[in-house]
Amino acid sequence: MKRWVWWSLVAVITAVIFIGFGYTKKVATQKDYEQLVTRGQANIDRADYKQAKINFQDALKKKQNDKPAQIYLKQIATYQAGLKLLKQKQYQAARLNFQMVAATDGGSSTLVRRSANLQTELKEVIKELKIFETAYDKAYKLSSRYQYSASNTKLAVILGYGSIDQDYYRTIRQKAKKLQGYNNYVLRSLGYTVEVDDDSAETKVAPKNDKAISPERLAQAKKELARAGVNTKKLSPTELKRLIIKADKEHKSVVKVLKEK
């Protein structure tokens, strides 16, 4: 066999070997990539986002600039940022993050579903919190004007809400319960019986007796007011009792409390 024919044959065989090796390596790389993506998807389903991120980062090492892996990583990062904002009670900002994840094409359907549910839930939470804050402000003003029963009626809007025990509403729930407790304390001090319905949070108030404020204390308050030029006949017994309660609580005279009213 001539030398050039021999070398030509060797060159062909070598080329075939290298091509075959390159193809085999490419197939192996593709298989590794697909396994990493599958693992990442499974870890998302298990809510193991830290490991899922590692899986997709490794997948990118197998296929640089791979768009699907990049989409998964962006989804996870945005979703986790939303969860962090949720813990910080930044509900509006968290909702925007979940909306972005839910609108993603070509990524995790699991994250799309979870984000869609969360953003819908937060939409309701944000709306209810606005209503509750308005109701609380009105209840607080009514209480400061000695209208304790009316204040409790406003608080029932908050405390009677079916999902009020959810963590979303913890702060407003605590504020409302504290004000309701104060209102009930004053009402009982005025001689009323107070019952709170466990389901609706509505407060039922009924006259009881006048033992909480003695006749002597009422007479003393009337004298103080009369000396200050106040026509006590224009004050109802309930109004007079409220003045006494507030005066005693703030360590002031009933005259000063009436002038501050």
Rosetta blueprint (number, residue, H / E / L):
1 M L
2 K L
3 R H
4 W H
5 V H
6 W H
7 W H
8 S H
9 L H
10 V H
11 A H
12 V H
13 I H
14 T H
15 A H
16 V H
17 I H
18 F H
19 I H
20 G H
21 F H
22 G H
23 Y H
24 T H
25 K H
26 K H
27 V H
28 A H
29 T H
30 Q H
31 K H
32 D H
33 Y H
34 E H
35 Q H
36 L H
37 V H
38 T H
39 R H
40 G H
41 Q H
42 A H
43 N H
44 I H
45 D H
46 R L
47 A L
48 D L
49 Y H
50 K H
51 Q H
52 A H
53 K H
54 I H
55 N H
56 F H
57 Q H
58 D H
59 A H
60 L H
61 K H
62 K H
63 K L
64 Q L
65 N L
66 D L
67 K H
68 P H
69 A H
70 Q H
71 I H
72 Y H
73 L H
74 K H
75 Q H
76 I H
77 A H
78 T H
79 Y H
80 Q H
81 A H
82 G H
83 L H
84 K H
85 L H
86 L H
87 K H
88 Q L
89 K L
90 Q L
91 Y H
92 Q H
93 A H
94 A H
95 R H
96 L H
97 N H
98 F H
99 Q H
100 M H
101 V H
102 A H
103 A L
104 T L
105 D L
106 G L
107 G L
108 S L
109 S H
110 T H
111 L H
112 V H
113 R H
114 R H
115 S H
116 A H
117 N H
118 L H
119 Q H
120 T H
121 E H
122 L H
123 K H
124 E H
125 V H
126 I H
127 K H
128 E H
129 L H
130 K H
131 I H
132 F H
133 E H
134 T H
135 A H
136 Y H
137 D H
138 K H
139 A H
140 Y H
141 K H
142 L H
143 S H
144 S H
145 R L
146 Y L
147 Q L
148 Y H
149 S H
150 A H
151 S H
152 N H
153 T H
154 K H
155 L H
156 A H
157 V H
158 I H
159 L H
160 G L
161 Y L
162 G L
163 S L
164 I L
165 D L
166 Q L
167 D H
168 Y H
169 Y H
170 R H
171 T H
172 I H
173 R H
174 Q H
175 K H
176 A H
177 K H
178 K H
179 L H
180 Q H
181 G H
182 Y H
183 N H
184 N H
185 Y H
186 V H
187 L H
188 R H
189 S H
190 L L
191 G L
192 Y E
193 T E
194 V E
195 E E
196 V E
197 D L
198 D L
199 D L
200 S L
201 A L
202 E L
203 T E
204 K E
205 V E
206 A E
207 P E
208 K L
209 N L
210 D L
211 K L
212 A L
213 I L
214 S L
215 P H
216 E H
217 R H
218 L H
219 A H
220 Q H
221 A H
222 K H
223 K H
224 E H
225 L H
226 A H
227 R H
228 A L
229 G L
230 V L
231 N L
232 T H
233 K H
234 K H
235 L L
236 S L
237 P H
238 T H
239 E H
240 L H
241 K H
242 R H
243 L H
244 I H
245 I H
246 K H
247 A H
248 D H
249 K H
250 E H
251 H L
252 K L
253 S L
254 V H
255 V H
256 K H
257 V H
258 L H
259 K H
260 E H
261 K L
